[in-house]
Amino acid sequence: MTHETRRGPLNRVKETERTPMSQYAYPYLNPVQTRTQEVTAWEQELANAIESVFAKGAIELDEVVVGLNKTRVRTRDGSDWTKENFAALMHELGA
């Protein structure tokens, strides 16, 4: 991994070449290290919904739950999200 650098304003070093994330090797980046199997379509949809809820400013658990309930993603059994079932699922998924 090589990085070419040059001095910019105020003597700050600027990177002119970056290493793509796909080229980082263990132990530096493994975002799915707790995964034991492939992500299901429902889990991916849930992940996208959670990311969207955080992007809209949710910080606290109750804000995340309210945000998820405004999406079309429901629990595996089709019920609304609660603090309890969300926390239990995150524990189950290893998040």
Biopython code that builds the backbone (N, CA, C, O; Angstrom):
import numpy as np
from Bio.PDB.StructureBuilder import StructureBuilder

atoms = [
    (1, "MET", "N", (0.851, -1.159, 0.000)),
    (1, "MET", "CA", (0.000, 0.000, 0.000)),
    (1, "MET", "C", (0.898, 1.224, 0.000)),
    (1, "MET", "O", (1.660, 1.460, 0.938)),
    (2, "THR", "N", (0.793, 1.985, -1.060)),
    (2, "THR", "CA", (1.615, 3.181, -1.161)),
    (2, "THR", "C", (0.718, 4.400, -1.182)),
    (2, "THR", "O", (-0.381, 4.368, -1.736)),
    (3, "HIS", "N", (1.185, 5.455, -0.588)),
    (3, "HIS", "CA", (0.463, 6.718, -0.576)),
    (3, "HIS", "C", (1.410, 7.807, -1.041)),
    (3, "HIS", "O", (2.474, 8.017, -0.459)),
    (4, "GLU", "N", (1.010, 8.494, -2.093)),
    (4, "GLU", "CA", (1.771, 9.652, -2.520)),
    (4, "GLU", "C", (1.177, 10.849, -1.787)),
    (4, "GLU", "O", (-0.043, 10.986, -1.696)),
    (5, "THR", "N", (2.022, 11.692, -1.279)),
    (5, "THR", "CA", (1.520, 12.865, -0.577)),
    (5, "THR", "C", (2.203, 14.101, -1.110)),
    (5, "THR", "O", (3.305, 14.034, -1.655)),
    (6, "ARG", "N", (1.539, 15.229, -0.950)),
    (6, "ARG", "CA", (2.153, 16.503, -1.285)),
    (6, "ARG", "C", (1.717, 17.501, -0.232)),
    (6, "ARG", "O", (0.685, 17.333, 0.417)),
    (7, "ARG", "N", (2.505, 18.524, -0.075)),
    (7, "ARG", "CA", (2.186, 19.553, 0.904)),
    (7, "ARG", "C", (1.189, 20.526, 0.306)),
    (7, "ARG", "O", (1.339, 20.970, -0.832)),
    (8, "GLY", "N", (0.180, 20.849, 1.078)),
    (8, "GLY", "CA", (-0.826, 21.796, 0.630)),
    (8, "GLY", "C", (-0.763, 23.048, 1.474)),
    (8, "GLY", "O", (0.216, 23.266, 2.187)),
    (9, "PRO", "N", (-1.794, 23.878, 1.405)),
    (9, "PRO", "CA", (-1.835, 25.093, 2.214)),
    (9, "PRO", "C", (-1.645, 24.755, 3.692)),
    (9, "PRO", "O", (-2.136, 23.735, 4.175)),
    (10, "LEU", "N", (-0.953, 25.592, 4.373)),
    (10, "LEU", "CA", (-0.675, 25.434, 5.812)),
    (10, "LEU", "C", (0.122, 24.175, 6.113)),
    (10, "LEU", "O", (0.049, 23.650, 7.224)),
    (11, "ASN", "N", (0.888, 23.679, 5.133)),
    (11, "ASN", "CA", (1.749, 22.497, 5.308)),
    (11, "ASN", "C", (1.000, 21.223, 5.686)),
    (11, "ASN", "O", (1.585, 20.318, 6.281)),
    (12, "ARG", "N", (-0.268, 21.141, 5.354)),
    (12, "ARG", "CA", (-1.018, 19.906, 5.606)),
    (12, "ARG", "C", (-0.707, 18.914, 4.497)),
    (12, "ARG", "O", (-0.531, 19.292, 3.338)),
    (13, "VAL", "N", (-0.642, 17.654, 4.865)),
    (13, "VAL", "CA", (-0.369, 16.609, 3.886)),
    (13, "VAL", "C", (-1.692, 16.174, 3.272)),
    (13, "VAL", "O", (-2.655, 15.890, 3.983)),
    (14, "LYS", "N", (-1.729, 16.126, 1.952)),
    (14, "LYS", "CA", (-2.927, 15.682, 1.247)),
    (14, "LYS", "C", (-2.645, 14.334, 0.595)),
    (14, "LYS", "O", (-1.586, 14.137, -0.001)),
    (15, "GLU", "N", (-3.569, 13.429, 0.706)),
    (15, "GLU", "CA", (-3.424, 12.154, 0.029)),
    (15, "GLU", "C", (-3.897, 12.319, -1.401)),
    (15, "GLU", "O", (-4.967, 12.879, -1.640)),
    (16, "THR", "N", (-3.121, 11.844, -2.343)),
    (16, "THR", "CA", (-3.523, 11.890, -3.738)),
    (16, "THR", "C", (-3.942, 10.518, -4.230)),
    (16, "THR", "O", (-4.457, 10.385, -5.340)),
    (17, "GLU", "N", (-3.726, 9.502, -3.419)),
    (17, "GLU", "CA", (-4.125, 8.149, -3.776)),
    (17, "GLU", "C", (-4.602, 7.453, -2.518)),
    (17, "GLU", "O", (-3.939, 7.511, -1.483)),
    (18, "ARG", "N", (-5.727, 6.808, -2.599)),
    (18, "ARG", "CA", (-6.260, 6.080, -1.452)),
    (18, "ARG", "C", (-6.395, 4.607, -1.791)),
    (18, "ARG", "O", (-6.620, 4.237, -2.943)),
    (19, "THR", "N", (-6.256, 3.781, -0.780)),
    (19, "THR", "CA", (-6.427, 2.354, -0.960)),
    (19, "THR", "C", (-7.913, 2.030, -0.857)),
    (19, "THR", "O", (-8.553, 2.397, 0.129)),
    (20, "PRO", "N", (-8.477, 1.346, -1.860)),
    (20, "PRO", "CA", (-9.897, 0.982, -1.784)),
    (20, "PRO", "C", (-10.168, 0.101, -0.567)),
    (20, "PRO", "O", (-9.327, -0.706, -0.171)),
    (21, "MET", "N", (-11.357, 0.266, 0.022)),
    (21, "MET", "CA", (-11.712, -0.502, 1.210)),
    (21, "MET", "C", (-11.615, -1.999, 0.962)),
    (21, "MET", "O", (-11.273, -2.756, 1.870)),
    (22, "SER", "N", (-11.911, -2.430, -0.246)),
    (22, "SER", "CA", (-11.875, -3.861, -0.549)),
    (22, "SER", "C", (-10.476, -4.453, -0.469)),
    (22, "SER", "O", (-10.330, -5.675, -0.440)),
    (23, "GLN", "N", (-9.445, -3.614, -0.434)),
    (23, "GLN", "CA", (-8.074, -4.112, -0.381)),
    (23, "GLN", "C", (-7.512, -4.188, 1.029)),
    (23, "GLN", "O", (-6.410, -4.701, 1.224)),
    (24, "TYR", "N", (-8.252, -3.683, 2.026)),
    (24, "TYR", "CA", (-7.768, -3.802, 3.393)),
    (24, "TYR", "C", (-7.876, -5.254, 3.834)),
    (24, "TYR", "O", (-8.833, -5.948, 3.490)),
    (25, "ALA", "N", (-6.900, -5.700, 4.589)),
    (25, "ALA", "CA", (-6.864, -7.097, 5.003)),
    (25, "ALA", "C", (-7.010, -7.212, 6.516)),
    (25, "ALA", "O", (-6.789, -6.254, 7.256)),
    (26, "TYR", "N", (-7.384, -8.396, 6.950)),
    (26, "TYR", "CA", (-7.495, -8.711, 8.363)),
    (26, "TYR", "C", (-6.233, -8.271, 9.071)),
    (26, "TYR", "O", (-5.165, -8.413, 8.476)),
    (27, "PRO", "N", (-6.254, -7.766, 10.248)),
    (27, "PRO", "CA", (-7.399, -7.513, 11.129)),
    (27, "PRO", "C", (-7.938, -6.099, 11.012)),
    (27, "PRO", "O", (-8.669, -5.650, 11.895)),
    (28, "TYR", "N", (-7.600, -5.393, 9.958)),
    (28, "TYR", "CA", (-7.915, -3.975, 9.882)),
    (28, "TYR", "C", (-9.379, -3.667, 9.620)),
    (28, "TYR", "O", (-9.893, -2.670, 10.125)),
    (29, "LEU", "N", (-10.050, -4.483, 8.857)),
    (29, "LEU", "CA", (-11.446, -4.204, 8.569)),
    (29, "LEU", "C", (-12.177, -5.507, 8.309)),
    (29, "LEU", "O", (-11.867, -6.223, 7.358)),
    (30, "ASN", "N", (-13.124, -5.803, 9.139)),
    (30, "ASN", "CA", (-13.998, -6.936, 8.932)),
    (30, "ASN", "C", (-15.354, -6.578, 9.520)),
    (30, "ASN", "O", (-15.658, -6.965, 10.648)),
    (31, "PRO", "N", (-16.180, -5.839, 8.767)),
    (31, "PRO", "CA", (-17.440, -5.343, 9.315)),
    (31, "PRO", "C", (-18.461, -6.426, 9.614)),
    (31, "PRO", "O", (-19.474, -6.141, 10.252)),
    (32, "VAL", "N", (-18.234, -7.644, 9.183)),
    (32, "VAL", "CA", (-19.190, -8.725, 9.420)),
    (32, "VAL", "C", (-18.552, -9.843, 10.231)),
    (32, "VAL", "O", (-18.854, -11.018, 10.023)),
    (33, "GLN", "N", (-17.682, -9.484, 11.143)),
    (33, "GLN", "CA", (-16.931, -10.497, 11.871)),
    (33, "GLN", "C", (-17.793, -11.369, 12.769)),
    (33, "GLN", "O", (-17.364, -12.465, 13.130)),
    (34, "THR", "N", (-18.986, -10.933, 13.146)),
    (34, "THR", "CA", (-19.834, -11.760, 13.996)),
    (34, "THR", "C", (-20.816, -12.587, 13.184)),
    (34, "THR", "O", (-21.561, -13.392, 13.742)),
    (35, "ARG", "N", (-20.821, -12.397, 11.878)),
    (35, "ARG", "CA", (-21.780, -13.102, 11.028)),
    (35, "ARG", "C", (-21.393, -14.566, 10.890)),
    (35, "ARG", "O", (-20.234, -14.891, 10.633)),
    (36, "THR", "N", (-22.374, -15.447, 11.064)),
    (36, "THR", "CA", (-22.121, -16.879, 10.912)),
    (36, "THR", "C", (-22.750, -17.430, 9.639)),
    (36, "THR", "O", (-22.501, -18.575, 9.263)),
    (37, "GLN", "N", (-23.571, -16.608, 8.974)),
    (37, "GLN", "CA", (-24.204, -17.031, 7.731)),
    (37, "GLN", "C", (-24.511, -15.798, 6.898)),
    (37, "GLN", "O", (-24.356, -14.671, 7.368)),
    (38, "GLU", "N", (-24.945, -16.010, 5.670)),
    (38, "GLU", "CA", (-25.270, -14.898, 4.786)),
    (38, "GLU", "C", (-26.466, -14.117, 5.328)),
    (38, "GLU", "O", (-27.344, -14.677, 5.986)),
    (39, "VAL", "N", (-26.485, -12.838, 5.045)),
    (39, "VAL", "CA", (-27.578, -11.969, 5.464)),
    (39, "VAL", "C", (-28.816, -12.298, 4.640)),
    (39, "VAL", "O", (-28.731, -12.456, 3.422)),
    (40, "THR", "N", (-29.965, -12.400, 5.303)),
    (40, "THR", "CA", (-31.214, -12.645, 4.589)),
    (40, "THR", "C", (-31.707, -11.334, 3.982)),
    (40, "THR", "O", (-31.231, -10.257, 4.341)),
    (41, "ALA", "N", (-32.653, -11.435, 3.072)),
    (41, "ALA", "CA", (-33.230, -10.236, 2.451)),
    (41, "ALA", "C", (-33.884, -9.357, 3.516)),
    (41, "ALA", "O", (-33.767, -8.133, 3.461)),
    (42, "TRP", "N", (-34.567, -9.966, 4.478)),
    (42, "TRP", "CA", (-35.214, -9.213, 5.549)),
    (42, "TRP", "C", (-34.176, -8.494, 6.413)),
    (42, "TRP", "O", (-34.370, -7.333, 6.772)),
    (43, "GLU", "N", (-33.086, -9.167, 6.747)),
    (43, "GLU", "CA", (-32.032, -8.536, 7.553)),
    (43, "GLU", "C", (-31.400, -7.359, 6.813)),
    (43, "GLU", "O", (-31.090, -6.337, 7.425)),
    (44, "GLN", "N", (-31.208, -7.497, 5.503)),
    (44, "GLN", "CA", (-30.642, -6.398, 4.727)),
    (44, "GLN", "C", (-31.614, -5.230, 4.668)),
    (44, "GLN", "O", (-31.206, -4.073, 4.771)),
    (45, "GLU", "N", (-32.897, -5.528, 4.503)),
    (45, "GLU", "CA", (-33.912, -4.475, 4.487)),
    (45, "GLU", "C", (-33.959, -3.765, 5.842)),
    (45, "GLU", "O", (-34.091, -2.542, 5.902)),
    (46, "LEU", "N", (-33.850, -4.530, 6.919)),
    (46, "LEU", "CA", (-33.825, -3.947, 8.262)),
    (46, "LEU", "C", (-32.592, -3.069, 8.439)),
    (46, "LEU", "O", (-32.690, -1.968, 8.981)),
    (47, "ALA", "N", (-31.449, -3.538, 7.996)),
    (47, "ALA", "CA", (-30.214, -2.751, 8.103)),
    (47, "ALA", "C", (-30.351, -1.429, 7.357)),
    (47, "ALA", "O", (-29.937, -0.384, 7.859)),
    (48, "ASN", "N", (-30.927, -1.471, 6.169)),
    (48, "ASN", "CA", (-31.139, -0.247, 5.396)),
    (48, "ASN", "C", (-32.092, 0.698, 6.123)),
    (48, "ASN", "O", (-31.872, 1.910, 6.140)),
    (49, "ALA", "N", (-33.155, 0.147, 6.728)),
    (49, "ALA", "CA", (-34.115, 0.975, 7.457)),
    (49, "ALA", "C", (-33.462, 1.602, 8.687)),
    (49, "ALA", "O", (-33.699, 2.775, 8.975)),
    (50, "ILE", "N", (-32.648, 0.844, 9.413)),
    (50, "ILE", "CA", (-31.964, 1.374, 10.597)),
    (50, "ILE", "C", (-31.017, 2.497, 10.180)),
    (50, "ILE", "O", (-30.957, 3.540, 10.832)),
    (51, "GLU", "N", (-30.284, 2.282, 9.101)),
    (51, "GLU", "CA", (-29.367, 3.318, 8.616)),
    (51, "GLU", "C", (-30.140, 4.585, 8.261)),
    (51, "GLU", "O", (-29.687, 5.693, 8.550)),
    (52, "SER", "N", (-31.287, 4.426, 7.646)),
    (52, "SER", "CA", (-32.125, 5.565, 7.276)),
    (52, "SER", "C", (-32.634, 6.304, 8.510)),
    (52, "SER", "O", (-32.669, 7.534, 8.533)),
    (53, "VAL", "N", (-33.028, 5.548, 9.535)),
    (53, "VAL", "CA", (-33.519, 6.159, 10.774)),
    (53, "VAL", "C", (-32.407, 6.964, 11.444)),
    (53, "VAL", "O", (-32.651, 8.074, 11.917)),
    (54, "PHE", "N", (-31.206, 6.427, 11.489)),
    (54, "PHE", "CA", (-30.081, 7.171, 12.061)),
    (54, "PHE", "C", (-29.752, 8.408, 11.223)),
    (54, "PHE", "O", (-29.415, 9.459, 11.769)),
    (55, "ALA", "N", (-29.850, 8.283, 9.904)),
    (55, "ALA", "CA", (-29.558, 9.416, 9.023)),
    (55, "ALA", "C", (-30.551, 10.559, 9.241)),
    (55, "ALA", "O", (-30.235, 11.723, 8.995)),
    (56, "LYS", "N", (-31.745, 10.216, 9.702)),
    (56, "LYS", "CA", (-32.766, 11.237, 9.965)),
    (56, "LYS", "C", (-32.613, 11.851, 11.350)),
    (56, "LYS", "O", (-33.407, 12.709, 11.737)),
    (57, "GLY", "N", (-31.590, 11.417, 12.110)),
    (57, "GLY", "CA", (-31.287, 12.066, 13.377)),
    (57, "GLY", "C", (-31.599, 11.288, 14.632)),
    (57, "GLY", "O", (-31.402, 11.807, 15.731)),
    (58, "ALA", "N", (-32.077, 10.064, 14.516)),
    (58, "ALA", "CA", (-32.366, 9.270, 15.709)),
    (58, "ALA", "C", (-31.074, 8.979, 16.462)),
    (58, "ALA", "O", (-30.048, 8.665, 15.858)),
    (59, "ILE", "N", (-31.136, 9.085, 17.775)),
    (59, "ILE", "CA", (-29.974, 8.812, 18.614)),
    (59, "ILE", "C", (-30.330, 7.792, 19.693)),
    (59, "ILE", "O", (-29.613, 6.812, 19.895)),
    (60, "GLU", "N", (-31.418, 8.028, 20.368)),
    (60, "GLU", "CA", (-31.842, 7.175, 21.476)),
    (60, "GLU", "C", (-32.650, 5.980, 20.967)),
    (60, "GLU", "O", (-33.215, 6.020, 19.874)),
    (61, "LEU", "N", (-32.695, 4.926, 21.767)),
    (61, "LEU", "CA", (-33.402, 3.705, 21.394)),
    (61, "LEU", "C", (-34.863, 3.972, 21.064)),
    (61, "LEU", "O", (-35.378, 3.448, 20.076)),
    (62, "ASP", "N", (-35.536, 4.780, 21.876)),
    (62, "ASP", "CA", (-36.951, 5.040, 21.601)),
    (62, "ASP", "C", (-37.134, 5.770, 20.274)),
    (62, "ASP", "O", (-38.143, 5.565, 19.600)),
    (63, "GLU", "N", (-36.180, 6.617, 19.883)),
    (63, "GLU", "CA", (-36.245, 7.305, 18.590)),
    (63, "GLU", "C", (-36.046, 6.321, 17.439)),
    (63, "GLU", "O", (-36.687, 6.439, 16.394)),
    (64, "VAL", "N", (-35.161, 5.356, 17.637)),
    (64, "VAL", "CA", (-34.930, 4.335, 16.614)),
    (64, "VAL", "C", (-36.188, 3.500, 16.424)),
    (64, "VAL", "O", (-36.584, 3.219, 15.293)),
    (65, "VAL", "N", (-36.814, 3.105, 17.523)),
    (65, "VAL", "CA", (-38.027, 2.287, 17.461)),
    (65, "VAL", "C", (-39.156, 3.050, 16.763)),
    (65, "VAL", "O", (-39.841, 2.495, 15.904)),
    (66, "VAL", "N", (-39.348, 4.306, 17.124)),
    (66, "VAL", "CA", (-40.384, 5.120, 16.471)),
    (66, "VAL", "C", (-40.087, 5.231, 14.982)),
    (66, "VAL", "O", (-40.987, 5.095, 14.154)),
    (67, "GLY", "N", (-38.827, 5.477, 14.641)),
    (67, "GLY", "CA", (-38.436, 5.582, 13.241)),
    (67, "GLY", "C", (-38.664, 4.300, 12.467)),
    (67, "GLY", "O", (-39.136, 4.338, 11.330)),
    (68, "LEU", "N", (-38.335, 3.169, 13.064)),
    (68, "LEU", "CA", (-38.561, 1.886, 12.393)),
    (68, "LEU", "C", (-40.040, 1.629, 12.173)),
    (68, "LEU", "O", (-40.432, 1.086, 11.140)),
    (69, "ASN", "N", (-40.858, 2.013, 13.132)),
    (69, "ASN", "CA", (-42.295, 1.814, 12.986)),
    (69, "ASN", "C", (-42.900, 2.689, 11.891)),
    (69, "ASN", "O", (-44.020, 2.434, 11.448)),
    (70, "LYS", "N", (-42.181, 3.708, 11.455)),
    (70, "LYS", "CA", (-42.635, 4.547, 10.345)),
    (70, "LYS", "C", (-42.222, 3.974, 8.991)),
    (70, "LYS", "O", (-42.634, 4.484, 7.949)),
    (71, "THR", "N", (-41.407, 2.913, 9.004)),
    (71, "THR", "CA", (-40.987, 2.258, 7.767)),
    (71, "THR", "C", (-41.909, 1.078, 7.499)),
    (71, "THR", "O", (-42.795, 0.772, 8.296)),
    (72, "ARG", "N", (-41.689, 0.427, 6.376)),
    (72, "ARG", "CA", (-42.483, -0.760, 6.060)),
    (72, "ARG", "C", (-41.871, -2.034, 6.637)),
    (72, "ARG", "O", (-42.438, -3.116, 6.482)),
    (73, "VAL", "N", (-40.730, -1.920, 7.295)),
    (73, "VAL", "CA", (-40.050, -3.087, 7.856)),
    (73, "VAL", "C", (-40.624, -3.381, 9.241)),
    (73, "VAL", "O", (-40.584, -2.528, 10.128)),
    (74, "ARG", "N", (-41.140, -4.548, 9.415)),
    (74, "ARG", "CA", (-41.691, -4.987, 10.694)),
    (74, "ARG", "C", (-40.840, -6.130, 11.237)),
    (74, "ARG", "O", (-39.923, -6.614, 10.573)),
    (75, "THR", "N", (-41.159, -6.546, 12.447)),
    (75, "THR", "CA", (-40.446, -7.674, 13.048)),
    (75, "THR", "C", (-40.705, -8.924, 12.219)),
    (75, "THR", "O", (-41.554, -8.915, 11.328)),
    (76, "ARG", "N", (-39.989, -9.981, 12.504)),
    (76, "ARG", "CA", (-40.164, -11.231, 11.751)),
    (76, "ARG", "C", (-41.586, -11.749, 11.826)),
    (76, "ARG", "O", (-42.073, -12.376, 10.885)),
    (77, "ASP", "N", (-42.259, -11.490, 12.949)),
    (77, "ASP", "CA", (-43.646, -11.966, 13.073)),
    (77, "ASP", "C", (-44.670, -10.934, 12.610)),
    (77, "ASP", "O", (-45.874, -11.151, 12.745)),
    (78, "GLY", "N", (-44.197, -9.814, 12.065)),
    (78, "GLY", "CA", (-45.088, -8.815, 11.496)),
    (78, "GLY", "C", (-45.607, -7.769, 12.461)),
    (78, "GLY", "O", (-46.425, -6.932, 12.077)),
    (79, "SER", "N", (-45.153, -7.797, 13.702)),
    (79, "SER", "CA", (-45.642, -6.833, 14.691)),
    (79, "SER", "C", (-44.809, -5.553, 14.665)),
    (79, "SER", "O", (-43.758, -5.490, 14.028)),
    (80, "ASP", "N", (-45.301, -4.542, 15.368)),
    (80, "ASP", "CA", (-44.566, -3.282, 15.487)),
    (80, "ASP", "C", (-43.321, -3.483, 16.340)),
    (80, "ASP", "O", (-43.221, -4.426, 17.124)),
    (81, "TRP", "N", (-42.373, -2.561, 16.160)),
    (81, "TRP", "CA", (-41.139, -2.589, 16.937)),
    (81, "TRP", "C", (-41.381, -2.017, 18.324)),
    (81, "TRP", "O", (-42.133, -1.056, 18.491)),
    (82, "THR", "N", (-40.738, -2.616, 19.313)),
    (82, "THR", "CA", (-40.703, -2.095, 20.675)),
    (82, "THR", "C", (-39.244, -2.030, 21.095)),
    (82, "THR", "O", (-38.381, -2.616, 20.441)),
    (83, "LYS", "N", (-38.967, -1.327, 22.170)),
    (83, "LYS", "CA", (-37.586, -1.299, 22.676)),
    (83, "LYS", "C", (-37.110, -2.711, 22.977)),
    (83, "LYS", "O", (-35.965, -3.066, 22.698)),
    (84, "GLU", "N", (-37.997, -3.505, 23.545)),
    (84, "GLU", "CA", (-37.627, -4.856, 23.974)),
    (84, "GLU", "C", (-37.328, -5.777, 22.792)),
    (84, "GLU", "O", (-36.301, -6.455, 22.775)),
    (85, "ASN", "N", (-38.245, -5.802, 21.782)),
    (85, "ASN", "CA", (-37.991, -6.741, 20.684)),
    (85, "ASN", "C", (-36.845, -6.266, 19.792)),
    (85, "ASN", "O", (-36.156, -7.092, 19.194)),
    (86, "PHE", "N", (-36.623, -4.950, 19.691)),
    (86, "PHE", "CA", (-35.475, -4.456, 18.924)),
    (86, "PHE", "C", (-34.168, -4.838, 19.619)),
    (86, "PHE", "O", (-33.242, -5.339, 18.981)),
    (87, "ALA", "N", (-34.098, -4.599, 20.933)),
    (87, "ALA", "CA", (-32.882, -4.937, 21.681)),
    (87, "ALA", "C", (-32.615, -6.443, 21.635)),
    (87, "ALA", "O", (-31.467, -6.868, 21.510)),
    (88, "ALA", "N", (-33.673, -7.245, 21.734)),
    (88, "ALA", "CA", (-33.503, -8.703, 21.682)),
    (88, "ALA", "C", (-32.983, -9.151, 20.316)),
    (88, "ALA", "O", (-32.135, -10.040, 20.234)),
    (89, "LEU", "N", (-33.488, -8.541, 19.252)),
    (89, "LEU", "CA", (-33.017, -8.902, 17.917)),
    (89, "LEU", "C", (-31.565, -8.491, 17.721)),
    (89, "LEU", "O", (-30.783, -9.250, 17.148)),
    (90, "MET", "N", (-31.191, -7.304, 18.185)),
    (90, "MET", "CA", (-29.806, -6.873, 18.044)),
    (90, "MET", "C", (-28.877, -7.811, 18.797)),
    (90, "MET", "O", (-27.777, -8.108, 18.330)),
    (91, "HIS", "N", (-29.313, -8.277, 19.958)),
    (91, "HIS", "CA", (-28.518, -9.254, 20.712)),
    (91, "HIS", "C", (-28.404, -10.567, 19.934)),
    (91, "HIS", "O", (-27.327, -11.157, 19.849)),
    (92, "GLU", "N", (-29.516, -11.011, 19.373)),
    (92, "GLU", "CA", (-29.534, -12.251, 18.596)),
    (92, "GLU", "C", (-28.619, -12.155, 17.378)),
    (92, "GLU", "O", (-27.916, -13.111, 17.052)),
    (93, "LEU", "N", (-28.626, -11.010, 16.711)),
    (93, "LEU", "CA", (-27.814, -10.830, 15.516)),
    (93, "LEU", "C", (-26.350, -10.503, 15.817)),
    (93, "LEU", "O", (-25.515, -10.459, 14.914)),
    (94, "GLY", "N", (-26.057, -10.276, 17.081)),
    (94, "GLY", "CA", (-24.682, -9.984, 17.463)),
    (94, "GLY", "C", (-24.284, -8.561, 17.210)),
    (94, "GLY", "O", (-23.096, -8.263, 17.089)),
    (95, "ALA", "N", (-25.253, -7.666, 17.127)),
    (95, "ALA", "CA", (-24.952, -6.254, 16.861)),
    (95, "ALA", "C", (-24.675, -5.508, 18.136)),
    (95, "ALA", "O", (-24.403, -4.308, 18.103)),
]
sb = StructureBuilder()
sb.init_structure("model")
sb.init_model(0)
sb.init_chain("A")
sb.init_seg("    ")
for serial, (resi, resn, name, xyz) in enumerate(atoms, 1):
    if name == "N":
        sb.init_residue(resn, " ", resi, " ")
    sb.init_atom(name, np.array(xyz, "f"), 0.0, 1.0, " ", f" {name:<3s}", serial, name[0])
structure = sb.get_structure()
